[in-house]
């Protein structure tokens, strides 16, 4: 009986040691929220999670998408998310409005925004948009297009639209705002040929404003700088892997979208992945992947000031606090 009690006691101690060791080795947790629903726009993060790049760096990353009632900025402010993605212009606007938000890495270096019109509308150059109806999303991202129109002395009627392209297809608007990686693809796969459309890419008119960046609060930089560095490093690795393994990446994206009950198809997500990968490349910009260009920041801020979205200026170094992924 005594031997049995000693064995039980010894076994219990061993279990406690194992449990204590396992508890001590738990990885630091990071919650990341993309600013939109699951799609190939965020493939690099999905790949980094699926392939174990975050775990290899020593962090446990939970990817939580926003819901219909809560956006990424709200989740960051409440502390439910440690890191979020946002368009640069959205983040500067939020910072100007008092949000505690800083850019720690810039994933996108170029703009996907464009105006699209049907050639039958006789809109062949930018000035032909004068006094026309242009669809713009109710969810935002209209600031750059509005500034491009204003700076070219055009008067247009802005028509709020949802993410659907239906109003454009039925001729309810003369042109619409679109992303090269999303709505443009939907339009050319709805029965319209590319040669039936006119494209006005914002980048071609001096508005090559970067889009997706990574953001956190100042206190997170103070308390979790090492975890943030690991997140940025693994994320950049995720995007590189996505670039070299597109078939596998699409499998990962489609698996997530299916799980979240989001209708799509492989062709659409393949188009999106290729276009987003193009946006990540700095090209002629004097920055490396993951870095925010100072001229891009001030150009974006000037758009917000000129459009009277904000009044005050903020300093680049107060907004951009890079966390190196090296």
PELINCOR-V695681 format. One record per backbone hydrogen bond with DSSP energy under -1.0 kcal/mol. CO is the residue of the C=O (numbers start at 1). NH is the residue of the N-H. Records with the same first field share a line. If there is no record, write none. Layout:
BEGIN
CO=NH + NH
END
This chain:
BEGIN
1=5
2=6
3=7
4=8
5=9
6=10
7=11
8=12
9=13
10=14
11=15
12=16
13=17
14=18
15=19
16=20
17=21
18=22
19=23
20=24
21=25
23=26
28=60
30=62
31=82 + 83
32=64
33=85
39=42
40=43
42=46
43=47
44=48
45=49
46=50
47=51
48=53 + 54
52=56
53=57
54=59
55=58
60=30
62=32
71=75
72=76
73=77
74=78
75=80 + 81
83=33
84=215
86=213
87=91
88=92
89=93
90=94
91=95
92=96
93=97
94=99
95=98
99=101
102=216
103=321
104=323
105=214
112=180
113=202
114=178
115=200
116=176
117=198
118=121
119=122
125=128
126=129
127=130
129=132
132=157
133=174 + 175
134=159
135=177
136=161
137=140
142=146
143=147
144=148
145=149
146=150
147=151
149=154
150=153
155=131
157=134
159=136
161=138
165=169
166=170
167=172
168=171
175=135
176=116
178=114
179=182 + 184
182=186
183=187
184=188
187=190 + 192
193=196
194=197
196=119
198=117
200=115
201=204
202=205 + 207
203=206
207=209
212=108
213=86
214=104 + 105
215=84
216=102
217=221
218=222
219=223
220=224
224=228
225=229
226=230
227=231
228=232
229=233
230=234
231=235
232=236
233=237
234=238
235=239
236=240
237=241
238=242
239=243
240=244
241=245
245=249
246=250
247=251
248=252
249=253
250=254
251=255
252=256
253=257
254=258
255=259
256=260
257=262
258=261
265=269
266=270
267=271
268=272
269=273
270=274
271=275
272=276
273=277
274=278
275=279
276=280
279=109
282=285
285=287
288=291
290=106
293=297
294=298
295=299
296=300
297=301
298=302
299=303
300=304
301=305
302=306
303=307
304=309 + 310
305=308
315=318 + 319
316=320
319=103
END
